[in-house]
Amino acid sequence: MRLIHELVLSFRTNAINPETTHLFEKQLQQRLRELGRLITQWAYNSLEPTAVDPLPKHVVFQNNLHTRLNRKTPQNAWTLFGQITLRRVGYRPTDKTPEPTIFPLAMALGLTQGASPALAERVGICLAEAGMTQKRTLERLRYDHNVGWGVKKLREVGATLASQMAPHRQDVQVEQLLTWLQQADASRGRHNPLLCVGRDGVTLGMRYQGACSFEVASTATVSVLDRRGKRLGTVYLAYVPESRQKTMSVALTKLLEEVLRRYSGGSLRLGYVTDAGDNETSYYEKTLEGMLHPRTGERLKWIRVVDYYHVSQRVWTMAETLFGKCQRGISWAKKMLKLLLKPGGANRVLHSAAAFRDQSRLRGKVLVEFEKAYGYIRDRMAYLHYAEYRRVGLPCGSGVTEAACKTVYAQRLKLSGMRWKRVGAQVILDLRVVLLSGVWDAIYQRVLQSQEQPHVRTQCPSGKQRARIGL
């Protein structure tokens, strides 16, 4: 405090200008942080008595008896105020098994790879934020918290935090969706609330044994729309590239089933709005189309919508193959896009396109491109009733899911030159979807509450007592 007082006096006696004000605040911040570091170090070390003898001789952790060591040992720990030295006593397994020594004080403080809970949370949020890299995260930790870590320590803390949060993610996301559904059920409007699901693939640069390749990762969104069609919120899922995206399908299905099992409100509509990619179509045909209600056993009715904007791309392709890059083609495409939004629009677009195809006598590569675009619309007409979707308040486009490809991946994992290993990419994805879903605080509270603590025993149990309690 004396140093802070001296700093304030020095500031007041010097000329006041922007330069001295800037210097004063930076110096004050440094000294306040140092004061916080000293207070934190003292507070944490004061939780155990200086002498070892007053501490319990034995503790039980994970059904194993541990015996106290005869002296304390120091540990480097990191807090929001910087690095501190924590002196704590260890307990070794009494039966001398190769289990690691435990340190009850460090466990009670909730240290994650030596980082305090507050700093570990800060690290996780930094790693999950858009535009961040390892280098920028380390720079921010050094500047804001005087924590001079390297890449290895950063990765250890991030991976541990992601693994701690993962078991709680589904349950908290379900609770968040149920909260939005309750709000939607209580809203005013013409339509029943909508639980809208989407999924999509996004290319991600991967690195395997020094070689780099681009593979398709997956993301999924589950949104709640109220009776007026207003989106109340969205939760996200994301997984690294995988054949047939099995992990994504399993996780998304479990999330939906749990929401439906626990939802107790009024009538609810179910929508699936995606493009017509292989994985997106396969998930609808193999999972959603035959899904049964987890409580009643009745078959669920999912309304599938093929994204209007992907269909629009095919209309523009047909226009270019039929008319070339000219005003006539642009006019025809614009007319067809408006027609798509009217009753029977897809069928009317195909009739018009077929008529011009017969007149144009397309051949070769141009014909192949036309037929591919034409077939895309023809084969999916059952999911292109946009006039009906708009009438009942269903979204015609998968904009939320398309945006997820940008917010989940492009803004964090697809920055210039980035290439990923599977484990590292999934750590960032696990942290990022929690942050974007708006459930970070709820999940982290569960992480803190679920950390197991040793149970103190004042005396060493006898052989019979140990057998009775399962030790």
C-alpha positions in Angstrom: 0.0 0.0 0.0 2.9 2.3 0.7 4.1 2.0 -2.9 0.6 2.8 -4.2 0.4 5.8 -2.0 3.7 7.1 -3.2 2.6 6.6 -6.8 -0.5 8.6 -6.2 1.4 11.4 -4.6 3.9 11.5 -7.5 1.1 11.7 -10.0 -0.5 14.6 -8.2 2.7 16.6 -7.9 3.7 16.3 -11.5 2.3 18.1 -14.5 -1.1 16.5 -15.5 -1.4 15.6 -19.2 -2.4 12.6 -21.3 1.1 11.2 -21.2 1.4 11.2 -17.4 -2.2 9.9 -17.0 -1.4 7.0 -19.3 1.7 6.2 -17.4 0.0 6.5 -14.0 -2.8 4.1 -14.8 -0.4 1.5 -16.2 1.9 1.7 -13.2 -1.1 1.6 -10.8 -2.5 -1.5 -12.6 0.9 -3.3 -12.2 1.2 -2.5 -8.5 -2.4 -3.4 -7.8 -1.8 -6.7 -9.6 1.3 -7.3 -7.5 -0.7 -6.5 -4.4 -3.4 -9.0 -5.4 -0.7 -11.6 -6.1 0.8 -11.2 -2.6 -2.6 -11.3 -0.9 -3.7 -14.4 -2.9 -0.4 -16.2 -2.1 -0.8 -15.4 1.6 -4.5 -16.4 1.7 -4.0 -19.7 0.0 -0.9 -20.7 2.0 -2.7 -19.7 5.3 -5.4 -22.4 4.7 -3.0 -25.1 6.0 -1.0 -24.6 9.2 2.7 -24.0 8.8 3.6 -27.1 10.8 2.7 -30.5 9.4 1.8 -32.3 12.6 -1.6 -30.6 13.2 -2.8 -31.9 9.8 -4.7 -35.2 9.6 -2.5 -38.3 9.4 -4.7 -40.0 6.9 -7.2 -39.1 4.2 -9.3 -41.2 1.8 -9.5 -40.4 -1.9 -11.3 -42.6 -4.5 -11.6 -45.4 -1.9 -7.8 -45.4 -1.3 -6.2 -44.6 2.0 -3.4 -42.0 1.9 -0.9 -41.2 4.6 0.6 -37.8 5.2 4.2 -36.9 4.3 6.4 -35.3 6.9 7.0 -32.0 5.2 5.5 -29.5 2.9 6.8 -29.0 -0.7 6.4 -25.9 -2.9 4.3 -25.8 -6.1 4.1 -23.1 -8.7 0.5 -22.0 -9.2 -0.9 -19.3 -11.4 -3.8 -16.9 -10.6 -5.4 -13.9 -12.2 -2.7 -11.8 -10.5 0.2 -13.9 -11.7 2.4 -16.7 -10.4 2.4 -17.6 -6.7 4.3 -20.3 -4.7 2.0 -22.7 -2.9 3.4 -24.7 0.0 1.3 -27.8 0.6 1.6 -31.2 2.2 1.2 -34.4 0.2 -0.4 -37.7 1.0 0.9 -41.0 -0.5 -1.1 -44.2 -0.9 -0.8 -46.1 2.4 -0.4 -49.5 0.7 2.4 -48.1 -1.4 0.7 -48.7 -4.7 2.0 -46.7 -7.7 -0.9 -44.2 -7.4 0.3 -40.5 -7.5 0.7 -38.5 -4.3 -2.3 -36.2 -3.7 -2.3 -32.7 -2.3 -5.6 -31.9 -0.6 -4.9 -28.1 -0.5 -4.3 -27.9 -4.2 -7.5 -30.0 -4.8 -9.5 -27.9 -2.5 -8.4 -24.8 -4.4 -9.5 -26.4 -7.6 -6.1 -26.0 -9.4 -6.2 -27.2 -13.1 -2.7 -28.0 -14.2 -1.5 -25.5 -11.6 -4.0 -22.8 -12.7 -6.6 -21.4 -10.3 -10.2 -21.8 -11.3 -10.6 -18.2 -12.3 -7.4 -18.2 -14.5 -8.3 -21.6 -16.0 -11.7 -20.2 -17.0 -10.0 -17.1 -18.5 -7.7 -19.3 -20.5 -10.6 -21.4 -21.9 -12.5 -18.3 -22.9 -9.5 -16.8 -24.6 -8.9 -20.1 -26.5 -12.5 -20.2 -27.6 -12.8 -16.5 -28.8 -12.9 -15.6 -32.4 -9.6 -14.6 -34.0 -7.5 -16.0 -31.2 -4.4 -18.1 -31.7 -2.0 -19.7 -29.3 0.4 -16.8 -29.7 -2.3 -14.2 -29.1 -3.6 -16.1 -26.1 -0.2 -16.3 -24.5 0.4 -12.6 -25.2 -3.0 -11.7 -23.5 -2.2 -13.9 -20.5 1.2 -12.2 -20.1 -0.2 -8.7 -20.5 -3.4 -9.0 -18.5 -2.3 -11.5 -15.8 1.6 -11.6 -15.9 1.4 -15.3 -16.6 4.5 -16.3 -18.7 3.4 -19.7 -20.0 4.6 -21.6 -23.0 2.6 -23.5 -25.6 2.8 -26.8 -23.7 1.3 -25.4 -20.5 -1.4 -23.6 -22.5 -2.4 -26.8 -24.3 -2.5 -28.8 -21.1 -4.8 -26.3 -19.3 -7.1 -26.0 -22.4 -7.3 -29.8 -22.9 -8.0 -30.4 -19.2 -10.7 -27.7 -19.1 -12.4 -29.1 -22.2 -12.4 -32.6 -20.8 -14.0 -31.3 -17.6 -16.7 -29.4 -19.4 -17.6 -32.0 -21.9 -19.6 -34.4 -19.6 -21.9 -31.5 -18.6 -22.5 -29.9 -22.0 -25.5 -31.9 -23.2 -27.5 -31.6 -19.9 -26.9 -27.8 -19.7 -27.7 -27.3 -23.4 -30.9 -29.3 -22.9 -31.8 -27.1 -20.0 -31.1 -24.0 -22.1 -33.3 -25.3 -24.9 -36.1 -26.1 -22.5 -36.0 -22.6 -21.1 -36.3 -21.1 -24.6 -39.2 -23.6 -25.3 -41.0 -22.4 -22.2 -40.6 -18.8 -23.4 -41.8 -19.8 -26.9 -44.8 -21.6 -25.5 -45.8 -18.6 -23.5 -45.3 -16.2 -26.4 -48.1 -14.8 -28.6 -48.6 -15.6 -32.2 -50.4 -17.7 -34.8 -48.1 -20.7 -34.8 -46.9 -23.4 -32.4 -43.3 -23.1 -31.2 -40.7 -24.6 -33.4 -37.6 -26.7 -32.6 -35.5 -26.2 -35.7 -32.5 -28.4 -36.4 -29.7 -28.0 -38.9 -26.4 -29.5 -39.7 -23.7 -28.8 -42.3 -20.1 -29.7 -43.3 -17.2 -27.3 -43.5 -13.7 -28.0 -44.8 -10.9 -27.8 -42.2 -7.2 -28.0 -42.8 -5.8 -31.1 -41.0 -2.3 -32.2 -40.4 -1.2 -35.9 -40.2 2.4 -36.9 -39.7 3.6 -33.7 -41.4 1.2 -34.0 -44.4 -1.6 -31.5 -44.7 -5.1 -32.1 -46.2 -8.5 -30.5 -46.2 -11.3 -32.6 -44.8 -15.0 -32.1 -44.0 -15.7 -31.3 -40.3 -19.3 -31.0 -39.1 -21.4 -28.6 -37.2 -25.0 -28.7 -36.0 -27.5 -26.2 -34.6 -30.7 -26.6 -32.6 -32.8 -23.4 -32.4 -36.0 -22.4 -30.8 -38.5 -20.1 -32.6 -41.5 -18.6 -30.8 -45.1 -18.3 -32.1 -44.2 -15.3 -34.2 -41.2 -17.0 -35.8 -38.6 -15.1 -33.8 -35.5 -17.1 -33.0 -35.0 -17.1 -29.2 -31.6 -18.8 -29.2 -29.4 -21.5 -30.6 -27.1 -24.2 -29.2 -24.2 -25.6 -31.3 -22.4 -28.9 -31.8 -19.1 -29.3 -33.7 -16.8 -32.2 -34.4 -13.6 -32.7 -36.3 -13.6 -34.6 -39.7 -14.8 -38.1 -39.4 -16.1 -40.7 -41.9 -19.9 -40.5 -42.1 -19.9 -38.0 -39.2 -21.0 -40.7 -36.8 -20.0 -38.8 -33.6 -22.0 -35.8 -34.7 -25.1 -37.9 -35.5 -25.0 -39.7 -32.1 -24.5 -36.5 -30.1 -27.2 -34.6 -32.0 -29.7 -37.5 -31.6 -29.1 -37.7 -27.9 -29.6 -34.0 -27.5 -32.9 -34.0 -29.4 -34.2 -37.1 -27.6 -33.5 -35.6 -24.2 -35.1 -32.3 -25.0 -38.3 -34.1 -26.2 -38.2 -36.4 -23.2 -38.2 -33.5 -20.8 -40.4 -31.0 -22.6 -43.8 -30.7 -20.9 -45.3 -27.7 -22.7 -47.9 -27.5 -25.4 -47.8 -28.6 -29.1 -44.4 -28.4 -30.6 -43.3 -28.4 -34.3 -40.1 -30.0 -35.4 -38.2 -28.7 -38.4 -35.0 -29.9 -40.2 -33.6 -27.1 -42.4 -30.4 -28.0 -44.3 -28.8 -28.2 -47.7 -29.1 -31.5 -49.5 -25.6 -32.9 -48.8 -25.0 -36.6 -48.4 -24.6 -36.5 -44.6 -27.4 -34.1 -44.0 -29.8 -36.2 -46.2 -28.6 -39.5 -44.6 -29.3 -38.2 -41.1 -32.8 -37.3 -42.0 -33.6 -40.6 -43.8 -31.9 -42.9 -41.3 -32.6 -41.1 -38.0 -35.1 -38.3 -38.0 -37.7 -39.8 -40.4 -38.2 -42.8 -38.2 -37.5 -41.2 -34.8 -40.1 -42.1 -32.1 -41.1 -39.8 -29.3 -38.9 -40.9 -26.3 -41.9 -40.8 -23.9 -45.0 -41.8 -25.9 -43.4 -44.0 -28.6 -45.3 -42.2 -31.3 -43.5 -41.5 -34.6 -42.4 -37.9 -34.7 -43.3 -35.7 -37.6 -40.3 -33.7 -38.9 -40.8 -31.1 -41.5 -37.8 -31.1 -43.8 -36.8 -28.0 -45.7 -34.1 -27.9 -48.3 -32.3 -24.6 -48.1 -33.8 -22.0 -50.5 -30.4 -20.4 -51.2 -28.8 -23.7 -52.3 -31.7 -24.2 -54.7 -31.2 -20.6 -55.9 -27.7 -21.5 -56.9 -29.0 -24.2 -59.2 -31.5 -21.8 -60.8 -28.6 -19.5 -61.6 -26.6 -22.4 -63.1 -29.5 -23.3 -65.3 -29.9 -19.7 -66.4 -26.2 -19.5 -67.4 -26.3 -22.8 -69.3 -29.5 -21.8 -71.1 -28.8 -18.2 -72.0 -25.2 -17.6 -71.2 -24.0 -14.6 -69.2 -26.5 -12.0 -70.5 -29.4 -9.9 -69.3 -31.9 -12.4 -70.6 -30.5 -15.1 -68.3 -30.4 -12.7 -65.3 -34.0 -11.7 -65.9 -35.1 -15.3 -66.2 -33.3 -16.4 -63.0 -34.8 -13.5 -61.0 -38.2 -14.4 -62.2 -37.7 -18.1 -61.3 -36.5 -17.2 -57.8 -39.7 -15.3 -57.1 -41.7 -18.2 -58.6 -40.0 -20.6 -56.2 -41.7 -18.8 -53.3 -45.2 -19.3 -54.8 -47.4 -22.4 -54.5 -46.1 -25.1 -56.8 -43.1 -22.9 -57.6 -40.5 -25.7 -57.9 -42.6 -27.5 -60.5 -43.2 -24.3 -62.5 -39.5 -23.5 -62.5 -38.7 -27.0 -63.9 -41.3 -26.7 -66.6 -39.9 -23.4 -67.7 -36.3 -24.7 -67.6 -37.3 -27.8 -69.6 -39.0 -25.7 -72.3 -35.9 -23.5 -72.8 -33.7 -26.6 -72.8 -35.6 -28.1 -75.7 -35.3 -24.8 -77.6 -31.6 -24.3 -76.8 -30.5 -27.9 -77.8 -27.8 -28.0 -75.2 -24.8 -30.4 -75.7 -21.7 -31.6 -74.1 -20.4 -30.1 -70.8 -23.1 -27.4 -70.8 -25.8 -30.0 -71.0 -24.2 -32.0 -68.1 -24.2 -28.9 -65.9 -27.8 -28.1 -66.8 -29.0 -31.6 -66.0 -27.1 -31.7 -62.7 -28.8 -28.4 -61.6 -32.2 -29.5 -63.0 -31.9 -32.9 -61.2 -31.0 -31.3 -57.9 -34.4 -29.5 -57.9 -36.4 -32.3 -59.4 -35.2 -34.9 -56.9 -36.0 -32.7 -53.9 -39.3 -31.2 -54.8 -41.0 -32.8 -51.7 -38.9 -30.4 -49.6 -39.3 -27.2 -51.6 -42.8 -26.0 -50.6 -41.6 -22.6 -49.7 -44.9 -20.9 -50.0 -46.4 -23.3 -47.4 -43.3 -23.0 -45.2 -43.7 -19.2 -45.1 -47.4 -19.4 -44.4 -46.9 -21.5 -41.3 -43.8 -19.6 -40.1 -41.1 -22.1 -41.0 -37.7 -20.8 -42.2 -36.9 -21.4 -45.8 -33.2 -21.0 -45.5 -30.5 -22.7 -43.3 -28.9 -19.3 -42.5 -28.4 -20.2 -38.9 -26.4 -23.3 -39.7 -24.6 -21.6 -42.6 -23.6 -18.9 -40.1 -22.4 -21.5 -37.7 -19.9 -22.7 -40.2 -18.4 -19.2 -40.1 -18.8 -18.5 -36.4 -17.7 -21.9 -35.1 -15.0 -22.7 -37.6 -14.0 -19.8 -39.9 -13.6 -17.2 -37.2 -11.4 -19.4 -35.1 -10.1 -22.5 -36.8 -9.7 -21.3 -40.3 -7.5 -18.3 -39.9 -4.6 -17.8 -42.3 -2.3 -20.8 -42.4 -4.0 -22.8 -39.7 -3.7 -26.6 -39.8 -4.9 -28.8 -37.0 -4.4 -32.2 -35.4 -7.6 -34.0 -34.5 -7.1 -33.7 -30.7 -6.2 -30.0 -30.7 -9.0 -29.0 -33.0 -11.6 -30.9 -30.9 -10.4 -29.1 -27.8 -11.0 -25.7 -29.3 -14.4 -26.9 -30.8 -15.5 -28.2 -27.4 -14.7 -24.9 -25.8 -16.1 -22.8 -28.6 -19.5 -24.4 -28.9 -20.0 -24.0 -25.1 -19.2 -20.3 -25.4 -21.4 -19.7 -28.5 -24.3 -21.6 -27.0 -24.4 -19.2 -24.1 -24.0 -21.9 -21.5 -20.4 -21.3 -20.4 -21.2 -20.0 -16.9 -23.7 -22.8 -16.1 -21.3 -25.6 -17.3 -18.3 -24.1 -15.5 -20.2 -23.9 -12.2 -20.9 -27.6 -12.6 -17.3 -28.3 -13.2 -16.3 -26.6 -10.0 -19.0 -28.3 -8.0 -18.1 -31.8 -9.3 -14.4 -31.8 -8.5 -13.8 -34.7 -6.0 -12.2 -33.9 -2.7 -10.4 -36.2 -0.2 -12.2 -37.3 2.9 -10.3 -36.8 6.1 -9.8 -39.7 8.5 -8.3 -38.8 11.9 -7.0 -42.3 12.6 -5.6 -45.1 10.4 -8.3 -47.9 10.1 -7.4 -51.4 11.3 -7.4 -54.2 8.8 -11.0 -55.2 9.6 -12.2 -51.6 9.4 -10.5 -51.1 6.1 -12.1 -54.2 4.7 -15.5 -53.0 6.0 -15.3 -49.7 4.2 -13.9 -51.2 1.0 -10.3 -50.0 1.3 
